[in-house]
Every structure is written in C-alpha cells, then in structure tokens.
Amino acid sequence: MKKTIKNTFLILFFVFACLQIENAGCQATEKQNKNVVFPQNAIYSPVNVFNSGELIKFGVYSAGIRVGSGELHYKGLVEEGTRKVQHVIFKVTTFSVNDEDNVFGTLDFASPVRVERKIRILGKDETIFESYAENKRSVTISKSVDDKKSESQVINTKDGMNNVLLLLYKLRNDKELKPGKSYKITLPTQNFELLVKSMRKIKTSLGVFNAYYLESNPPKYRIWLSPEPDRLPLRIQGLVAGGMLYLVATEVTRGNPAGLPIQ
C-alpha cells in the first residue's frame, strides 16, 4: 500500500514538474516574441540587371549621319507622395529638336504614374504633363505652347497603359526574354505588339554584340538589346521624330548597385 502511494506521488510530482517547465517555456517564448520587431510594409527595390544611376549616352543618327546626341538616365527609386516610384530621364538634342522626358513609373516598370515632357522644336517650346489614374486605364494630358494656357484632354483605354521608356527597363529585367516572345503595348494614342524577332549581330562603339532584336507591329519601334548580363539598349528606333531618327549607344556609366532595401 505504501509503495502504491509512493508511486502515485512520484507520478503526480513528475506531471506537475512537466507542466511548470512547459509553462515557463511558453512565457519565455511570449516574452521573446514581444521583443522582436518586424518591419511593416517594407519596400524593396527590384533586383535589376542594371544599377541605380546608370547613364547611357547615344549618338542620334539619320541615314547613317550623326545629327545629335541623347542620354537615358535611370535615377532609381524616388518619393511620389506616400509611395516609391521608378524615375527615368530621357534627353535628346539635335539641330532642330530639344527633348527632355521625366518618367515616373511603378516598381516593376510596367506602368507610368506621371510623365513630364519639355520639347523645343524649331524655336517653339512645348510642355506636356501626363497624369495616370491608379488603374492605369485613364490619363489626363495637359499641353502648353510657349507658356500659353494649357489645354487638357482625358484618354481612356480598355487595358492598362504602358510607357516606351519604362518598357526598355522592363524588357531588360525579363528573365524570359527570348526570340518568339511578344508583348502587347498600350500607349495613350496607339497600340502595338512588340516581338522578339531574333538574335542579330550589331556593331557599336561599345563593341560587337549578338543582340536581341525586337520589332513592333506596326513596324515603328526597333530595339537591339545586348545579351546578358545587363541587356543594354544598343540601338533604338522610334523614340525620336516618329522613327525617322535612331539612337546608337556610345558610352555607359554603370552607376551604383540596385536591389537594396529602402530605409
């Protein structure tokens, strides 16, 4: 009898001890969790094949004759209200045209948020602002000439709108880019399909490349991208003067590494 009572007491003591240990573990875990701070809504820059601050300089050509210069500058992420957006600057200077575009777009380069464009054509100054709705299917375009009162119009589309300059960076980041792939592009005033046609050899001052060759349908835009790792836009046709002029890369400054968290 005494042995049975002793065994029962030992069992109860063992169960009580286990419960105390488990409770202490739970309290320790709870206390530890209270000290852990997790970032809320942390925003990270996309892991790009190019760097923030990258600057590409171009020669502007017509029928093989250089008529001006241009540059494409990836500024990286900037503040736009309460969010971060991509910022790209495009500049072209020729004997008759002075054009500067500031394009602000979504993190994935898929859609524009806002575009500011200043153009000087044959002595006439034009300023164009494009403000896109959140659904990217509506844009308000305001235009002024020689500082006169601006005129505005609203354009609506069935699909979300894109921007050709942002498209260059989206293409460069596309791991699935290969001959045969196509992209449906919607701009405020035109729609087209962009097809990766083939790999073509191209010679520039940056070297000789077996580049990705892309062409739009209708055939207005033509783009040559270098192969991996950074897919530089080596030659672009369609951005200036309705495609009559084309740009060829002459110099590139790589910038600073991107893809780091934004504090």
C-alpha positions in Angstrom: 0.0 0.0 0.0 2.8 2.4 1.0 4.6 1.5 -2.2 1.5 2.3 -4.3 1.0 5.7 -2.6 4.7 6.5 -3.1 4.5 5.7 -6.8 1.3 7.7 -7.2 3.1 10.7 -5.5 6.1 10.4 -7.8 3.8 10.3 -10.9 1.9 13.4 -9.8 5.1 15.2 -8.9 6.5 14.4 -12.4 3.4 15.7 -14.2 3.5 18.9 -12.1 7.1 19.4 -12.9 6.5 19.0 -16.7 3.6 21.4 -16.6 5.8 24.0 -14.8 8.6 23.6 -17.4 6.1 23.9 -20.3 4.5 27.0 -18.8 7.9 28.6 -18.3 8.8 27.8 -21.9 5.6 29.5 -23.2 6.2 32.5 -21.0 9.8 32.8 -22.3 8.7 32.5 -25.9 5.9 35.1 -25.4 8.4 37.5 -23.8 10.9 36.9 -26.6 8.3 37.5 -29.3 7.4 40.8 -27.7 11.0 42.0 -28.2 11.0 41.0 -31.9 10.2 44.0 -34.2 9.0 43.0 -37.7 9.1 45.7 -40.5 5.7 46.7 -41.6 5.1 47.3 -45.3 8.8 47.2 -46.0 9.6 48.3 -49.6 12.5 46.9 -51.5 13.9 48.0 -54.8 13.6 45.3 -57.5 16.6 43.2 -58.2 17.6 44.8 -61.6 20.1 43.7 -64.1 21.2 47.4 -64.2 22.2 49.8 -61.4 20.7 52.9 -59.9 22.3 55.9 -61.5 23.1 54.1 -64.8 23.7 56.6 -67.6 23.7 55.5 -71.2 24.8 58.1 -73.9 23.7 57.8 -77.5 24.5 59.3 -80.8 21.4 60.3 -82.8 21.5 59.4 -86.4 19.6 59.9 -89.7 20.5 57.7 -92.7 23.9 56.9 -91.1 24.8 60.6 -90.4 25.1 61.8 -86.8 22.7 64.7 -86.2 22.7 64.9 -82.4 23.1 63.2 -79.0 21.0 61.7 -76.4 21.1 60.0 -73.0 19.0 57.6 -70.9 19.4 58.0 -67.2 18.0 55.6 -64.6 17.7 57.6 -61.4 16.3 54.7 -59.3 13.5 54.9 -56.8 12.2 58.3 -55.6 9.3 59.6 -53.4 6.0 60.1 -55.1 3.5 61.2 -52.4 3.4 58.3 -50.0 5.0 55.7 -52.3 8.2 54.9 -54.1 8.3 55.1 -57.9 10.9 54.5 -60.6 12.4 57.6 -62.2 13.8 57.6 -65.7 15.1 60.6 -67.6 15.5 60.7 -71.4 17.1 63.6 -73.3 17.7 64.2 -77.0 19.3 67.2 -78.7 19.5 67.7 -82.4 19.8 70.7 -84.7 16.0 71.1 -84.6 14.8 69.3 -81.5 15.5 69.6 -77.8 13.5 67.0 -75.9 13.6 66.0 -72.2 11.3 63.4 -70.6 11.0 62.7 -66.9 9.1 59.5 -66.5 7.8 58.1 -63.1 6.6 54.6 -63.1 5.6 51.6 -61.0 8.2 49.4 -59.3 8.0 46.8 -62.0 8.3 49.3 -64.8 5.0 48.1 -66.2 3.0 51.3 -65.9 3.6 55.1 -65.8 2.4 57.2 -62.9 3.4 60.6 -64.2 5.3 62.0 -67.2 6.8 65.5 -67.6 8.0 66.4 -71.0 9.6 69.5 -72.3 10.2 69.9 -76.1 11.7 72.7 -78.2 11.0 72.2 -81.9 12.3 74.8 -84.3 12.2 77.5 -81.6 8.7 76.6 -80.3 8.5 75.4 -76.7 6.0 72.8 -75.6 5.4 71.4 -72.1 3.4 68.2 -71.7 2.2 66.7 -68.4 0.7 63.2 -68.2 -1.1 62.1 -65.0 -2.3 58.5 -64.9 -5.1 57.1 -62.9 -4.4 54.3 -60.4 -6.0 51.7 -62.6 -3.6 52.9 -65.5 -6.6 52.9 -67.9 -7.0 56.7 -67.9 -4.6 59.5 -68.4 -5.0 63.3 -68.3 -2.7 65.1 -70.7 -2.1 68.8 -70.3 -0.2 70.7 -73.0 1.0 74.3 -73.2 2.9 76.0 -76.1 5.2 79.0 -75.5 3.9 79.3 -71.9 0.3 79.9 -73.1 -2.6 78.5 -71.1 -2.5 74.7 -71.3 -5.2 72.6 -72.9 -6.2 69.3 -71.3 -7.7 66.1 -72.5 -8.6 62.8 -70.9 -7.8 59.5 -72.7 -9.3 56.2 -71.6 -8.3 52.7 -72.7 -9.5 49.2 -72.1 -6.1 47.9 -71.0 -3.6 49.4 -68.6 -1.3 51.8 -70.3 2.5 51.4 -70.7 5.4 53.8 -71.5 8.1 53.1 -74.1 10.9 54.3 -71.9 9.8 52.2 -68.9 9.4 49.3 -71.3 13.1 49.3 -72.1 13.9 48.6 -68.4 11.1 46.0 -68.1 12.5 44.2 -71.1 16.0 44.2 -69.6 14.7 42.7 -66.4 12.6 40.0 -68.2 14.3 36.6 -67.5 12.0 35.0 -70.1 13.1 37.3 -72.9 13.9 35.2 -76.0 13.1 35.0 -79.7 9.5 34.4 -80.3 8.1 36.1 -77.2 5.8 39.0 -77.8 4.4 41.9 -75.7 1.2 43.8 -76.0 1.8 47.5 -75.6 -0.9 50.2 -74.9 0.1 53.8 -75.2 -2.3 56.8 -74.8 -2.5 57.3 -78.6 -1.5 53.9 -80.1 -1.5 50.2 -79.5 1.1 47.7 -80.9 2.7 44.4 -80.4 6.4 44.1 -79.7 8.0 40.9 -80.9 11.5 39.5 -80.1 12.3 38.5 -83.7 15.8 37.0 -83.5 19.4 37.4 -82.4 21.3 39.8 -84.7 24.8 41.0 -84.8 25.3 44.7 -84.3 28.4 46.8 -84.1 28.6 49.9 -81.9 31.4 51.9 -80.2 30.7 49.7 -77.1 31.7 46.6 -79.1 30.2 43.9 -81.4 27.2 42.0 -79.9 24.9 39.2 -80.9 21.9 41.1 -79.7 18.2 40.5 -79.1 16.3 42.2 -82.0 12.8 43.4 -81.2 10.3 45.0 -83.7 6.9 46.4 -83.3 3.8 45.6 -85.4 3.1 48.1 -87.0 6.8 48.5 -87.6 7.6 51.8 -85.9 9.8 50.7 -83.0 13.0 48.7 -83.4 15.2 47.8 -80.4 18.5 46.0 -80.1 19.4 44.8 -76.6 22.8 43.3 -75.7 22.8 39.8 -74.3 23.1 39.0 -70.6 24.0 40.2 -68.0 22.7 43.8 -68.3 21.0 43.9 -71.7 22.0 47.4 -72.7 19.8 49.1 -75.3 22.4 49.3 -78.1 20.2 50.8 -80.7 16.7 52.2 -80.5 14.4 53.4 -83.4 11.0 55.1 -82.9 11.6 57.3 -79.9 12.5 60.5 -81.9 10.8 62.1 -84.9 8.4 59.3 -85.4 11.1 56.8 -86.1 13.0 58.8 -88.7 15.9 59.1 -86.3 17.6 56.4 -84.4 19.9 56.2 -81.4 23.1 54.1 -81.0 24.7 53.7 -77.6 28.2 55.2 -77.4 29.0 55.2 -73.7 27.7 53.7 -70.4 28.2 54.6 -66.8 27.1 51.7 -64.6 26.0 53.6 -61.5 25.6 52.1 -58.1 24.3 48.6 -57.3 20.5 48.4 -57.0 18.2 46.0 -55.2 19.0 47.1 -51.7 16.2 47.7 -49.1 15.0 51.3 -48.8 15.2 52.6 -45.2 
